[in-house]
Amino acid sequence: MTSSTCSRCGKPASGSFCQHCGASLTPGFCTQCGESLSGESEFCSKCGAQKGSVPDGGGVTGSGPSQTNWVVPAGILVVAVVVALFFLMRINNGGSTVGLPPQGVNTAALPDLSQMTPRERFDRLYNRVMQAAEQGDAATMQQFSPMALTAYDMLDEVDADARYHAALLKLHMGDVAGSAALADSIEAEIPDHLFGFIIRGTLAKWQNDPAALAQVYTAFLAAYDAEIAAERLEYSEHERSIQGFLGDARGGGG
C-alpha cells in the first residue's frame, strides 16, 4: 500500500482517506470538464471551474472516477435518497437553519460565502443540505452535498462535530468508505466518542447489517454514561440525535 502525506493535516497516511482527519487522499476530477485535480487544487487548470462547482446541465459530462460518486441513475437515486432521508433525519441534530435561503432559490442568490470563515461556509452548506432533506428536496441535496464536502476539505482544523457532519454528507453521497474513515478518525482521538458509534450504527443500518448494528448498540451503551459525564460541547448541540440513538440502542430498534 502506498503511503503519502495528507495535504490537510500533514500526517503520514495511506489508502483512499486519511486515518487522522478523514480527508480524501485521491485526486478528484473537475465536475465541469472531467480534468483530473490534485488534492490541493481549488480550481481546474483546464477550464478554471472551482473545485466542487455544480456542472452546467446538472451532471458530469466528462469521464472519470468522479462519475460514480456524483451521478446516479434516476431510479437508483430515488431509492437511495429515500433510505438516506430516513437515516439522516433519525440522527440529524435538527439544528437551526435560520438565515438560509428558502427552497428553490438559485445559488446565485446565496449569501456571499467568500466573506465567511471556512467553518462558517461548511456549516452553512451543511445546514442547507439538512434543510433540503427535511423538505424531501433530493435535487437540492444532490446539488449542495458536494459543495459542503468541498468546504469541509478546505477547513484548516477539524473537530469531532465537523467530522460527524461530513460523515453524514458522505453517506448521503453513497461514500460508505469515506464515512467510515471519518468514524475512524473520531475514534482515533477519542475511542468512546458517541459520534463514532452513531456513524457506525447508521452505516450498519444503511448496509442492512443487524449483527454489526447490535455490536454498535452494545458498545454505545457501555460508553454512554462516561461520555455524557464528560460534558462535551458537541453533545449538547446534538442532544436530539444522541437521545434518539440511545432509545434505539436500549430498545434494540433499527
N, C-alpha and C positions, 0 to 999 in steps of 0.2 A: 504494500500500500504506500502510495507516495505521500510524503509529509510536506507541509508548507507552513507559511506563517499567515495567520489571519490578518486581513487588511484592516479590520476594525479594532480588535483588542491587542494585536501584536504578539499573541502567544502561539507556540507551535500547535499545529492542528493537522488532521488528516481526514480523508473521506470527503463527503459532499458538504458537511456542515461542521462548523467549529464546535468542539465539545465544551468550550468555555463560555461563549456568548451566543451560540446558535446561528451565527451569520453564515451565509452561503459561501462555499469555497470554490464554486464552479463559475465559469464565465457565463454571463447572460447573453441574450440576443435582443436587438432593437425591435420593439414592437411595431415600428413603422416600416422598416426596410429589411429586417432579418439579419443585419450585420452583427457579428459577434462583438460583445463588450467585455472588457476586463472587469474584475470585481470592483476596481476603484473608479471606473468611468461613470460620470454623471450624465454625459451627453454622447450621442453616437457620432463617431468620427466620419461616417459616410454621409448621413442626412441631417445631422445636427439635432435630432429629436432628443428630448430629455428622457433619461432612463425612467421606465415605468409609465411613460405617457400613453394615453389611450389612442390606439391607431384609428386612422380615418376609416369609416365603414364599420367600426366596432370589432374588428378581429385582426389577427396577424395574417398577413398575406404572404410573407416570406416563409422559407423553410427553416427548420432548426429545432432543437430540443424544446425551446420555449413553447412551441405549439401544444405540446402535450400538457403543459401547465396551465395555459391561459384559455385555450379554445376547446370547448367540449361540445359534442354533437347535441343538438337541441333536446332530444328525448332523454338522453342521459343527464343533461344539465337539470332538467325539471325534477327528476327523481333525486339527484344529488342535493339540489337546493332544498327540497322538502325535508330530507334527512338532516341536512346541515342546520336548517332553521330550528328543527325540534331540539337538537342537542345544544346548539349555540344559545338558544333562548333559555334552556334549562340552566345553563351555567353562567350566562352573561350577568354581570352585576347590575344591569338595569340603570347604569349611570346616566347622569344628566346629559342631554343633548341640547341644552339651552344655547341659543345663538347659532345653531346650524340652519342652513337653508332648507326650506320645505321640499318635500319630494317633488321631483320633476324639474328642479331648477338646473339650468345648464351650468357646466363647470366654469364658464366664463363669469358667472355671477357669484362665484365663491369668494369669500374674503381673501385678501392677498396673503397667501401662505408664506411668501418670501419675507414678510415682516414679522413672522413668528419665530420663536426659538425652535430648534429641531424637535424637542419634546412636544411643544405645543402643536406643531404640524402633525406629528404622529398621532397624538391624542385626538385632534380634530378629525382626521381622516378615519381613525378607528371608530369614533363615535358616529361618523357618517355611515359607515358600513352597518353598525349595530342599529341605527335608526332605520335603515333600509330593511334590515332583517325583521324588525318589529312590524314593518308595514308590508312584508311579503314582496318587496321590490327586488326581484332577483337580478334584473338588469343593472340596477344601481350597485348592488352588492358586487357583481362581477366587474363593474367599472372601477369602483373605488378600492377594492381589496388590493390589487397590485400597487396602486398609488400609496396606500397605507404601508404596505410592506417595503416599498422603496424608501419611504420616510423612516421606517424602522432601521433600515440598513445604513441610514445617514446619521443615526444617533451617535454621539461621542461616547456616551456611557449608557448601559442598560441595567435596569434593576429587575427584580422578580416580577413586578407589576407589568413592565413593558414586555418582558418575555412571555408572560401569560397572555397578554393581548395579541402579540404576534403569533403565538401558537394557535389561538382561535382563528385568526385570519388565514394562517397556512392550512389549517384543517378545512376551512371553507373552500380554499382553492384546490383541495384534494391532495395537498402535500403532507402525507402522513409522516414520512421520514423527517421532514423539516419540523413538524410539530413535536415529534418525539425527541428530536435533538434539543429543542428548547426546554422540554421537560428534563432532559439530562443535564442541561446547563444550570437549571434552577437547583436540582438535587446535588450537583457538584459543589455548590456553595452552601446550601442548607439541606441536608439529606431528607429531613422530615417536613420540608415546606409543603403546606397544604395545596398550593397551586400545582406542584408536581403530580400529586395524586389526582387532582381534578382533571388535569390534561390527560393523564394516562387512562383514567376511567372513561373519559369522553372518547379517546381513541379506541378503547375496548368496545364501547357501545357502537361506534362507527363501523368497526370491523366485525361486529356481532360475535364477540368472543366472551361468553359468560364466565368461563374459567378465569381468564385474566381479570375480568371485572370484579369477580369475587375476591381475588387476591388483593386488588387495589383497595376495595372496601375494607378488608381486614387491616391492611397497613394504615389506611387513613384513620380508622377508629382508634388504633393503637397510638397514633401520634397526636390525635386531635387535642386532648386536654392540655398537654405540654405546649403545643404550638399556640393555642389560644391564649394561654397564660403569658406567652412571650409578648403579646400585645403589639404585633407588627402592624404598622400603619396600613399596609395594603389589605390586611384582613378586614379592618373596619370599613374600607372603601368597597369591599366585595362581600359584605356580610350576607346578602341575599343568596349569592351563588354558593357560598360555603355552607349555609344552613340548608339549602336545597340538596346539595350533595350529601350532607350529613344525614338528612332524612332518608335519602335513597339507601345509604350505607347501612343505617340501622334497620331499615325495612327490607333490605336485600332487593330493592326495586331497581328497575332499569330506566 
